[in-house]
Amino acid sequence: MKCPICGNDTLDAKDYLYEVPEEGKVVLSNWECSSCGYKFRDVKPYESSEPKRLELLVEDENDMSSLVYRSSFAKVYIPELDFEAEPLNGTGAVTTVRGLLEIFLDQIGNLMDTQDIREAMDGKMKFTLIIEDGSGLSFIKNEKTKVTRFLSPSPP
């Protein structure tokens, strides 16, 4: 397959359909170019859903370890930290609540004070993770997750 970066026919593109228990089918993409080293990895739900808002009060280590899928269409809010993250640039992310906070720390860098996020990661403060997804594809695997229909793209 032709690589979108170098143009050589050396792109090895593999897509897999995988069944996630209780969530449905997802497409796992793994593309690599042997010429230029370009890599693309993505996870996207195979089936569409209604727009939704997910809320999880993160109180302990069990909550921090909850599996999260944030689609490329989802906004993330953490009101207690005055934090907001816009939709991703074309790719979804499968991680944990802790992993999501680590991604945010990496993205923020030195742009703002990260002390509150670090305290949340260390379990020193409770916080509410809110994901608003117009595609309805995101999920948080935790029995405490509150799921409501999402009607407008306004912040919480």
Secondary structure, 3 states (H helix, E strand, C coil): CCCCCCCCCCEEEEEEEEEECCCEEEEEEEEEECCCCCEEEEEEECCCCCCEEEEEEECCHHHHCCEEEECCCEEEEEHHHCEEECCCCCCCEEEEHHHHHHHHHHHHCCCCCCHHHHHHHCCCCCEEEEEEECCCCCEEECCCCEEEECCCCCCC
